Amino acid sequence: MTKEVQMSIKMETELRDEFMAAAAIMHRPAAQIVRDLMRSFLARQKMPNAKTISTMQSVDNGEDLYHAKDANDLFRQLGI
């Protein structure tokens, strides 16, 4: 059995009103949408996106590596 707790969130009145109206149009409880957003957020924190996975594979293969003497040198090499 899952224990439910309440949570308070401070937000602008306009944001709340727009959110509640959108939830009503979808015939979904606002709390359910917030729970879904929280689950989605947590899932994204655990799983790297495709670009991150690709970058990690490149590094593992010795590709796209930069050697810099300091942060400024690295930024210069990256064109940042």
C-alpha positions in Angstrom: 0.0 0.0 0.0 1.4 3.4 -1.0 1.2 6.2 1.4 0.0 9.5 -0.2 1.3 12.8 1.0 0.4 16.3 0.1 2.7 18.8 -1.5 2.4 22.6 -1.9 3.9 24.5 -4.8 4.2 28.2 -5.2 3.5 29.5 -8.7 2.1 32.5 -10.5 -1.7 32.7 -10.5 -1.8 32.9 -14.3 0.3 29.7 -14.6 -2.0 27.8 -12.2 -5.2 29.0 -13.9 -3.9 28.0 -17.4 -2.8 24.7 -16.1 -6.1 23.9 -14.4 -8.0 25.0 -17.5 -5.9 22.7 -19.7 -6.4 19.8 -17.2 -10.1 20.4 -17.3 -10.2 20.4 -21.1 -8.4 17.0 -21.0 -10.8 15.7 -18.3 -7.8 14.8 -16.2 -7.2 15.6 -12.5 -4.4 18.2 -12.2 -2.7 16.1 -9.5 -2.4 13.2 -11.9 -0.8 15.3 -14.6 1.7 16.6 -12.0 2.5 13.1 -10.9 3.0 12.1 -14.5 5.3 15.1 -15.1 7.3 14.1 -12.0 7.7 10.5 -13.1 8.8 11.7 -16.6 11.3 14.0 -15.0 12.8 11.3 -12.9 13.0 8.8 -15.8 14.9 11.4 -17.8 17.4 11.8 -14.9 18.1 8.1 -14.9 18.4 7.5 -18.6 20.9 9.3 -20.9 19.5 10.7 -24.1 20.6 9.6 -27.5 23.2 12.4 -27.8 24.7 11.6 -24.5 24.9 7.9 -25.3 26.5 8.7 -28.7 29.1 11.0 -27.0 29.9 8.4 -24.4 30.5 5.8 -27.2 32.7 8.2 -29.1 34.8 8.8 -26.0 35.1 5.1 -25.4 36.3 4.7 -29.0 38.9 7.5 -28.5 37.0 9.8 -30.8 36.2 13.5 -30.4 38.7 13.9 -27.5 40.1 17.3 -26.6 43.3 17.9 -24.7 43.4 21.4 -23.1 45.6 23.1 -20.6 42.7 24.8 -18.9 39.0 25.6 -19.3 39.7 28.6 -21.6 41.8 26.5 -23.9 39.0 23.9 -24.1 36.4 26.5 -24.8 38.6 27.9 -27.5 38.9 24.5 -29.1 35.2 23.9 -28.9 34.4 27.4 -30.4 32.5 28.4 -27.3 
